Amino acid sequence: MVSNQGFVSIVDDELDITILFRDALLSVAGISIFTFTDSKIALEHFRTNSTAYVLVLSDFRMAGLDGIELMKKIKELNPLVRTILTTAFEADEELFKEYVKKEIISAFLLKPIRLDNLREEVNNQLRYFESQR
């Protein structure tokens, strides 16, 4: 799908979720997957490798740097990278629509997420990324 092994990171403060999502995405061709349970460490990895990244998948509610703030910072570093925000909590739909309109969030998935739906959305975002290059 993505040429030259584009980087994809999964950021969630629950280790089990990062492992589950990583394992579900191992079948997606052309990506190297990184997992983080600390959004600040994920941001540092992104800063160091921003041009290699194609997609960041992040939970909304996390200690320290939440998913929205993480995605804002990521988009400042590389506006082309695709972003998927996930949450298990009631979401402010208007706020999310605003961030989608501003292209901070590329897609939104509500937990629990069917793994087939996760793979499908990741593939959609990777195709979109490739079409913009």
Buried (B, 14 or more C-beta within 10 A) or exposed (E): BBEEEBBBBBBBBEEEBBEBBBEBBEEBEBBBBBBBBBBBEBBEBBEEBBEBBBBBBBBBEBEEBBBBBBBBBBBEEBEEBBBBBBBBEEEEEEEBEEBBEEEBBBBBBEEEBEEEEBBEBBBBBBEBBBEEE
